[in-house]
Amino acid sequence: MSPGGRFCEDVAETHITFADSDAATSIADLRTSPFRKVLPGLNGNAGMPSNNNVHDLLECPVCMNLMCPPIHQCPNGHTLCSSCKTRVQNCCPTCRNELGNIRCLALEKVAESLDLPCRYQIYGCPDIFPYYSKLKHEKVCKYRPYNCPYAGAECSVTGDIQFLMMHLKNDHKVDMHDGSTFNHRYVKSNPQEVENATWMLTIFNCFGRQFCLHFEAFHIGTSPVYMAFLRFMGDDDEAKQFTYSLEVGGGGRKLTWQGIPRSIRDSHRKVRDSQDGLIIQRQLALFFSGGNRQELKLKVAGRIWREH
């Protein structure tokens, strides 16, 4: 093959949005970092920082994020990240020649020389990492923001616990209560309609922490069920310090559940689909409701306590 490679079909030069923020480092992190190491010889002057800045070398021309190995280049030396290589169908977005499988080892070495603060520094993370270690750390950083635990809408709001509490109260109008024990009533006029959108969320404040009580109607296979479960507004290691119990009954019968609340790091759907909570079959729920069984009237009692 000639050095320029086979000329391939034109591809759109529009920038592609890179959705997975965990897989890429923010350009702003590198531009503003006071911990960036000086790389000799990048601008012809040993010991002097490049006029173009190192971030220009590591910026993918397609997604505009910082690149991590493997960094690819075309025969003409144009680079891009591995994720975008598949998106552009193996054609260089700069010169449109075939990319092939050429690694830019020199640029990967440049990246190894950088130290950067965690992107969640603004939330309190004090750590500084080598360029490649930073990406791995940020996926599990305890200071990373939480997703909104509101399950009734695809809410994209993120933040710390204090911010999310205000958001839930002001924007979602979620009921909030103090105390470690509760009795909640759930009423549904037509219990024959069981849909994934039928749910409720209540927040409880106790032991100086916050807990989300979810109640939802959905299907397990073809069987309609109701489910109640608790999520902890914090990380998993903290959630394991607590235990909760739920109880529902009527007509001389009682159903109980005891478990550890799940962290809101686990999505509402993940917890629900794992069936990690109190599950009530519809016919049993109607039995608990009493009367003519034409209306759902469930009283769910619960308690939260701290393990010592």
C-alpha positions in Angstrom: 0.0 0.0 0.0 1.3 3.5 -0.8 2.3 5.7 2.2 -0.8 7.7 1.9 -3.0 4.6 2.0 -6.2 4.0 0.1 -8.4 7.1 -0.3 -11.8 6.2 1.2 -15.2 7.7 0.9 -15.9 11.1 2.4 -17.2 11.1 5.9 -19.0 13.9 7.7 -16.7 16.2 9.7 -19.4 17.0 12.2 -18.1 16.4 15.8 -19.5 13.3 17.3 -20.9 13.5 20.8 -19.1 11.3 23.2 -21.7 10.0 25.6 -19.6 8.0 28.1 -18.1 10.7 30.3 -16.4 8.0 32.4 -14.3 6.9 29.4 -12.9 10.4 28.6 -11.1 13.1 30.6 -12.4 16.6 30.4 -10.2 18.9 28.3 -10.8 21.7 30.9 -9.2 19.4 33.5 -6.0 19.4 31.6 -6.0 23.1 30.5 -6.5 24.4 34.0 -4.4 21.9 35.9 -1.6 23.4 38.0 -0.1 19.9 38.2 0.7 19.6 34.5 4.4 18.5 34.1 6.7 20.4 31.8 7.7 18.3 28.8 11.1 19.1 27.3 11.5 19.6 23.6 7.8 19.9 22.7 8.3 23.3 21.3 12.0 23.2 20.6 13.1 24.6 24.0 14.0 22.0 26.6 12.2 22.6 29.9 9.8 25.1 28.4 6.0 24.4 28.1 4.6 24.2 24.5 2.9 27.3 23.2 0.2 25.1 21.8 -0.2 23.4 25.2 0.0 19.6 25.7 -3.8 19.3 25.7 -3.9 20.1 22.0 -1.8 17.1 21.3 -4.1 14.8 23.3 -7.4 16.2 22.1 -9.3 13.8 19.8 -10.4 15.8 16.7 -13.7 14.0 16.5 -15.1 13.8 20.1 -12.9 16.6 21.5 -12.1 14.6 24.6 -8.6 13.7 25.8 -7.4 10.4 24.3 -6.1 7.4 26.2 -4.5 4.2 24.9 -4.8 2.9 22.3 -4.3 6.2 20.4 -4.5 5.7 16.7 -3.0 7.6 13.8 -3.3 7.5 10.0 -0.2 7.2 7.8 -0.1 11.0 7.6 0.2 11.3 11.4 -3.3 12.5 12.3 -4.5 11.0 15.6 -7.9 10.1 17.1 -9.1 8.0 20.0 -10.1 4.3 19.7 -13.8 4.9 20.3 -14.0 7.4 17.4 -11.9 5.1 15.1 -14.9 2.8 14.8 -17.3 5.7 14.4 -15.6 7.0 11.4 -15.4 3.6 9.8 -11.6 3.5 9.8 -11.2 6.7 7.7 -9.1 9.5 9.0 -11.5 12.5 9.7 -8.7 14.9 8.8 -7.3 13.6 5.5 -9.8 10.8 4.9 -7.1 8.2 4.2 -7.5 4.7 5.6 -6.4 4.6 9.2 -5.2 1.0 9.4 -3.9 -0.2 12.8 -1.1 2.3 13.5 -0.6 3.2 17.2 0.8 6.6 18.1 3.2 5.4 20.8 5.0 8.7 21.1 1.7 10.5 22.1 0.9 7.7 24.5 4.3 8.3 26.2 3.5 12.1 26.4 0.2 11.3 28.3 2.2 9.1 30.8 4.1 12.2 31.9 1.0 14.1 33.1 -0.4 14.4 36.6 -3.9 15.7 37.0 -6.5 16.4 39.7 -9.6 14.3 39.9 -12.4 15.8 37.8 -14.6 15.8 41.1 -12.2 18.1 42.8 -15.0 20.6 43.1 -16.9 18.1 45.2 -14.0 17.7 47.6 -11.7 15.0 46.1 -8.1 16.1 47.0 -6.3 13.4 45.0 -3.8 13.9 42.1 -3.3 11.1 39.6 -1.1 10.1 36.7 -3.1 10.7 33.5 -4.1 7.0 33.0 -4.9 6.3 36.6 -7.1 9.3 36.8 -9.6 7.8 34.4 -9.9 4.6 36.5 -10.2 6.5 39.7 -13.0 8.7 38.5 -15.3 5.7 37.9 -15.3 4.9 41.6 -14.4 8.2 43.2 -16.5 8.6 46.4 -16.9 12.3 45.6 -18.5 11.8 42.2 -22.1 13.2 42.1 -25.2 11.1 42.6 -28.0 10.7 40.1 -31.4 11.9 41.1 -33.2 8.9 42.8 -36.6 10.0 41.5 -37.9 7.1 39.5 -41.0 8.5 37.8 -39.2 10.4 35.2 -35.9 10.1 33.4 -34.4 12.9 35.5 -30.8 13.7 34.5 -30.0 16.0 37.5 -26.9 15.0 39.4 -25.3 16.5 42.6 -24.3 15.9 46.1 -26.9 14.7 48.7 -27.7 18.1 50.0 -28.4 19.4 46.5 -30.5 16.4 45.6 -32.6 16.8 48.7 -33.5 20.3 47.7 -34.1 19.2 44.1 -36.5 16.4 45.2 -38.4 18.7 47.5 -38.7 21.7 45.2 -38.8 20.1 41.7 -40.4 16.7 42.3 -42.5 17.7 45.3 -41.5 14.5 47.1 -43.0 14.0 50.6 -40.3 14.1 53.3 -40.7 12.8 56.9 -38.5 12.6 60.0 -38.1 9.4 62.0 -37.0 5.8 61.7 -40.5 4.2 61.8 -43.3 4.7 59.3 -46.8 3.5 58.3 -47.7 4.3 54.7 -51.0 3.6 52.9 -51.1 2.9 49.2 -54.5 3.2 47.5 -55.3 2.3 43.9 -58.8 2.5 42.6 -58.3 0.0 39.8 -55.8 -2.6 40.8 -56.3 -4.6 37.6 -54.1 -2.0 35.9 -50.6 -2.8 36.7 -48.1 -0.7 34.8 -44.4 0.2 35.3 -45.3 3.8 35.7 -47.3 3.1 38.9 -45.0 4.0 41.7 -44.5 6.3 44.7 -41.4 7.8 46.4 -41.1 9.1 50.0 -37.9 10.4 51.8 -37.2 9.6 55.4 -34.6 11.5 57.5 -33.1 9.5 60.4 -29.7 9.0 62.0 -28.6 12.1 60.2 -29.0 10.4 56.9 -31.7 10.1 54.2 -33.6 7.1 52.8 -35.8 6.6 49.8 -38.9 4.4 50.2 -40.1 3.1 46.8 -43.4 1.5 46.2 -44.2 0.3 42.7 -46.5 -1.9 40.6 -45.0 -3.8 37.7 -44.8 -7.3 36.2 -42.5 -10.2 36.9 -42.8 -12.2 33.7 -46.6 -12.1 33.2 -47.5 -11.9 36.9 -48.6 -8.5 38.3 -46.9 -7.6 41.6 -46.3 -4.7 44.0 -42.9 -4.1 45.5 -41.6 -1.9 48.3 -37.9 -1.3 48.9 -35.5 1.2 50.5 -32.5 3.0 49.0 -29.9 4.8 51.0 -28.8 8.3 49.9 -25.0 7.6 50.1 -22.4 5.0 49.1 -22.7 1.3 49.5 -20.2 1.0 52.3 -22.3 3.4 54.4 -25.6 1.7 53.4 -24.3 -1.5 55.0 -24.4 0.2 58.4 -28.2 0.1 58.3 -30.9 -2.5 58.2 -34.6 -2.0 57.5 -37.8 -4.1 57.8 -41.1 -3.8 55.9 -44.4 -5.4 56.8 -47.8 -5.6 55.1 -50.8 -7.6 56.2 -54.6 -8.0 56.7 -57.2 -10.6 57.3 -55.1 -12.3 60.0 -52.1 -12.7 57.6 -48.8 -10.9 57.5 -45.9 -10.6 55.1 -42.5 -9.3 56.2 -39.1 -8.4 54.7 -35.8 -7.5 56.2 -32.7 -6.4 54.4 -30.0 -3.8 53.9 -30.9 -0.7 52.0 -29.3 -0.3 48.5 -27.2 2.7 47.7 -28.7 5.1 45.2 -25.5 4.4 43.2 -27.6 1.4 42.1 -30.4 2.7 39.9 -34.0 2.4 40.8 -34.5 -0.1 37.9 -31.5 -2.2 38.9 -32.8 -2.6 42.5 -36.4 -3.3 41.3 -35.3 -5.8 38.7 -33.1 -7.7 41.2 -36.3 -8.1 43.3 -34.4 -6.9 46.4 -37.4 -5.9 48.5 -40.9 -6.8 49.7 -42.8 -8.3 46.8 -46.5 -8.8 47.1 -48.5 -10.8 44.5 -51.6 -8.9 43.3 -54.1 -11.5 44.6 -52.4 -11.4 48.0 -52.4 -7.6 48.0 -56.1 -7.6 47.3 -56.6 -10.1 50.1 -54.8 -7.8 52.4 -56.9 -4.9 51.2 -60.1 -6.6 52.4 -63.6 -5.7 51.3 -64.7 -6.7 47.9 -61.2 -6.7 46.6 -62.0 -4.2 43.9 -59.7 -1.5 45.4 -56.1 -1.8 46.6 -55.6 -0.5 50.1 -52.3 -1.5 51.5 -50.6 -0.3 54.7 -46.9 -0.8 54.6 -45.2 -0.5 58.0 -41.4 -0.2 58.3 -38.5 0.5 60.6 -34.9 1.6 60.0 -32.1 0.9 62.4 -28.3 1.2 62.6 -26.2 -1.9 63.0 -23.5 -1.8 65.7 
